[in-house]
Amino acid sequence: MTETLTQTIDDISLSNREIERYSRHLIMPEVGMEGQKRLKAARVLLVGTGGLGSPIAMYLAAAGVGTIGLVDFDTVDYSNLQRQIIHSTTSVGKSKLISAKASMEAINPEIDIVLHPVLLNSSNALDIISDYDIVCDGTDNYQTRYLVNDACVLLDKVNVYGSIYRFEGQASVFDASKGPCYRCLYSEPPPPGLVPSCSEGGVLGVLPGIIGTIQANEIIKLIINQGEPLVGRLLLLDALDMEFRELKLRKNPDCLICSEHPEITGLIDYDAFCGVELDGMGLGFNEVLSAVQLKELREGNIDHVLIDVREPHEQEISKIPGALLMPQNEIEALIVNIPKDSLIVLHCKVGVRSARALSKLKKLGYINLKNLQGGINAWARFIDNSLPIY
């Protein structure tokens, strides 16, 4: 890390107040005055201020990392509060960046926080990332993970990676100058729809705290140049059994971006690369039904079949009366008794899984299919306010 700090520690000093604040660091020989100055001189970019970003941002702020950049464009939602502990109930509806900055400044007003209220993409990633020493990936989608990885490789930056899903998490440090990059581990993203997002599959509230804290630990180690970073190692956590495993990673000599003869020499279209436009949401206009249109359909006594493609435990949360339960992964077997010319309306939580189910049924020859736009949450928001939004 010595060569990557944009400031030299010779230009850094600590005030008496800072010395008192960081005293538990300063009495550790592995940190000391030099390490704390290195932390103050460091510039870290955190992509995402959600589940992973929350503990990372708070611990980096508490540790005294001098400049922390935050990238996010989202607002705080009630469903975030179960795990995104940097935000509070009073922040609901507000910018995540503004909320995160307030929490970080409450922890440590001695640091600089730089806000980037944008969607990180191929047009801005290199400009934003180039101004930082270390990049920390706190995202929840494959497009941004590959974007962050590729930008870090092209700019020779260290990428501290983490991901979570339900009870499982993983973390690593990708430094292409010393070991593998993210593409060496995952050369291609999984097929669209194979891996549900946290909003569809859920995540244990404490899990991002565990993985995010590991990421923060790796960042601090890199800055103070102590210990062995997770370069070339993938740390896996099964929180349900509380079991850690470690996989050794090797650099792929044929990696598309970090090999000696890379095929990728600039940032690409990551939505297309990850098949986002093929993720079941590219439905025709006549295949989408709004909550209001479904209400009119039901009130008009027009023959139709309403199918809920969620899992059984989700119906315990909320249910549209009359909906038949056919989980997405079982729908091909469960729908056989419904005529293929029936008007079928599919719904899930927000419309993603039902769109995928619609694509499956089209291949089976069903000809009159509709997807409830926004899913049952839209129905709860616009039609039946007695139902919870989850």
N, C-alpha and C positions, 0 to 999 in steps of 0.2 A: 504493500500500500504506500510505501514511502514516496515512490515516484509518481503516484496518482493524485496526491493532494495538490489542489490548485493554489493553496497558500502555504508558505513555509512557517513552521512553528516559531522561527526567530522573530516573526512579526506579531506573535500572539502573547498576550499577558493575561493574568487572572487577577481580578480585583479581590480584595479581602472578603467581600460578600460571596464571590464565586468560590473562593477557597473554602469558606465555611459550608457552602452548599454541596460541594463535591468532596468533602473531607473523607468520606468513606471510600472514595476512589483513590484519593491522594495517598492514603496510608498503605495502599496495596502496591508492592514493588512492581507488579506487572503493569500498573497504570502510572502512578506517580504524577509529578508535574508535567513530564514530557507527554505522557499518554493523554492527560486531560487537555493539554494544549492542542494535541493532535485532534481530539474530539471537537474542540472549539473551532479548529481550522477547517474541519471537514465539511463537505457539501454533499448531502444525500437527497436523492429524489425518490419519493414514495408514490408509486402509481396505484391509486385507489385508497380511499379512506373508509372502507367498509369493515367487514369482519376481521380480516388480517391486518388491514391498515390501522385499525384502532389501537391495538396494543403496541404495534411497531412505532407509530407516531408518538404515543405517550411515553414509551420507554426511551426513545431516542431524544425526546425533549428533556426528560428527566436526567438523562446521562450527560447532557450538555453538548450535543452535536450542534455546531455553530449555525449552520444553515440547512434547513429542511425544506425541500420543495414538495408540494402536494399537487397531484393531478387528479381531478375529478370533475364531473359535470352534473352529478346527480343531486337530488334533494333527499332529506331524511324522511323516512316512512316509518309508521308504527311497527311494521314487520321487521325493521332493522334493529330495533332496540333490544331484542333477545340476545344479541351477540356483538353488536357494534357499539362497544361501551364508551367510545369517545363522544357519542351523541347522547342527548337526554330527551325526555319527553317534551320539554319546552322547545326543542330544536325541530320537532316534526314540521315538515313543510318548508324548512329553511335549507339553504345551500349546505351540503356536507362540508365544503371547504371552510365556510365561515364558522360552522359549528365546531369543526376539528381545530381550527386555529384558536378559537376561544378557549377550548379545553387545554390545548398545549400551552398557551400563554398563562393560563391559570396555574399550570404545573411549573413553568419556567419562563419568566419574562425576559431572561437574559439572551435568548436565542432569536435568530431571524427566521421567519416563516414566509416562504414565497409561494403564492397561490397561482396555479395554472388552471383556470376554470374552463377547460376544453376537453373534448373527446380526443384522446391521444390517437393519432392516425399517421399514415405514411407521409403526409404533407408537413407535419409539425414535429414528429418524434425526434428527428436528428437535432433540430435546433434546440429543443427543450433539454434533451438528455446530455448534449455536449457540454452544458454548463455545470455538470455535477461529477463528483468522484465515483460514487457508487449509486446504482439503481436498485431499488427494492420492488419486486413484483408482488403487489397485493391484489391482483385482479382475479376475476372469476370466469373468464372466457378465453377460448383458445386463440381467437384473433389477436387479442392484445398480448397474450403470452408470446406468440411467435413474433409479433411486432417488437416487443421489448427485447427479446432475445436477439433478433437480427440487428436492431439498432445498436445494442451493446457490443456485439461482435464487430460491426463496422466502425464503431467509435473507440474500440478497445477499452470498454468499461466493464466493471464487474456487475453481475446480475444476481442478486440474492432472491431466490425463488421459494415460493410456498404455494400449496394448494390444499383445499379441504373439500370433503363431501361426506355427509352424514356423520359417521363415527371415525372416518379415516382421514389422515393428513400426510403430507410429505413436504420435505424441505431439502434444498441443496444450494450450492454456490456455483454459478456458472461463470468461469473465467477462461475464455478461449485461448488466452496466452499461456495458460498453465494446465488446462485440462479440457474436458468436453463442454459443449454448450447445450442448450435445451434441445436443439435439433439433433444432436448426437444421441440423446435419450429417446426423443419422440420425433422421428424423421417426418412423420405426417400426422395430422390430427385424426382422431377417431371419426368414423362415418357420422354424418349429421344425425342427431337424435339418439345415438347409442349411449352417450353419457349425459344424464339429465343435469340441469343446473341446480344450484342450491335452492332456488325458488320453487323448483318442481320436486326435487328429491329430499330437501331438508338438510339441516346441519345442526349437530349438537352445539348449543350455545357456547360452551367453554372451549370447544375445539379450536376455533381461530385464535383464542387467547394463548393456547399451548404452542401452536405452530408459529403464530406471529411473534411470540416471545423468543422462540428459537431463531427466527429471522433477525430480530433485533440483536440478539446475542452474536450472531455471525457478523453483522455489520460492525458492531463495536470491536470485535476481535480483529477484523480487517483494518479498522482505522488505527488501533493502537499497536497493530502488528504483533499480536501475541496469539499463542495456541495454534491449533491445526484447523483451518476452515474446512467446510464441507465441499471442497473442490474435489471432484472425482468420486463423490459419495452421495447417495440418495438415502436420506433418513425417512423411514416409513413408520407411521404410528397407527395402531389399532386401539382407539381409546376405549372401546367396549371391553376388550380384554386387557387393556393397559399394557400393550406389548410394543416395544420398539424393535425394528429391524433395520439393518443397513445393507445397501447394495453397492458394490463397487461399480463405478462407471468408467468407461474408456472412451477416449476420443475416437470418433468415427473418421477413418482416413478418407472416406468418400462423402463426408458431410457437405451438404449443398452450400454452406456459408462459411464454415471455419476450417475447412481443409486447405491444403496447399494450392489447390486449383478449384476454387469455389465457382459454382454456377450462379449463385445469387451474389450480386455485387452492389445492390441497392435495395431499397425497400419496395415491397410488392403490394398487390391488392390482397389484403389478408382476409377480407370477407369472402372473396372468391376462393382463396386457397383453402379456407376452412369450410367451404360449402354452405355459408350462411344463407345464401339466396336459394339453396336447395333444401333448406331445413323445414319443409312442409308448410312454410308460411307464404310462399309465392302462389297463393290460390287466385283463381279467377274471381272477377267481381260477383258473378252469379253463384259462387260457392261460399260466400261470406254472409252471415246474418247478424245484425245487431241485436242487442237485448230488447230494444223497442220493437223491432220487427218480429222477434220471437213472441213477445207479448201479444202483438196483433194476430199472429198466427194462431196462438192458443185461444184467444178470445173469439176468433172467427170460426172456431170449430173446424178448422181445416185439418184433414187427416194427415198425421205425421207421427214419426217415432222419434222420441227424444232419448238419446243415448249418452250416458255419463261414462267417460273412458278413464276416470280416475281409479285409484285403488280403494278397496272397501273401507279402510280406516278413514279416508278423506270424507266419505259420505256421512260419517259421524260428526264431522265439523259443520257441514252444510249440505243441503240437498234441494233440488228443484222438484216439486211434487210431480210424480208420474214418470220421472226419468228412469230408464233401465240401466242397470250397472253392468258395463262390459269393459273391464280394464283394457287399456291399449294393447298390451302384449297378448291378450286372449281374445280380442274382438273377432278375429277371423273364424275362430271355432264357435263362438257364442252367437254370431249373427246369422247362422245358416238358415234359420226358420223365418227370417224376414224377407219378403219378396224384394227382388233387386230393383223394381221400379218404384218402391215406396219412397216417400219424402222422408229423409232421415236427417235429423239435426244432431250434431255431435258437440259435446262440450267437455271441458276439463276445468282446471283452475283458472288459467288465463288464456287458453286458446292454442297453446303450442302442441301439447300432446294430441289434442283432438284434430289438429290440422294434419299431423302425421298419420293418425288413424284414418282420416279421410282419404289420404293418398293410398293407403293400403286397400281400402274398400273400392276405390276406383279401379284398381288392378284386378279386383275380383268381379267386376262387371256391374257394380251399383252405379246408377245413372242420375240419381236425384239427391245429391248430398249437400249439406250446408254445415258450416263451422260457425259456432257461436263466438263472435268476436269479443275478446276479453274474458271469455269463459264465465264461470259461475260468479267470479268476483265482479264482473260487469253487471250481471243480473242483480247481484246484491246491492251494487252501488246505484243503479238507475231504476230498478223495478221493485225489488223486495228488500226494503231497508231492515227488515227483521232478521235477515241472514247476516252472519258475520263475514267480514272480508279477511282473508288469511294469506 
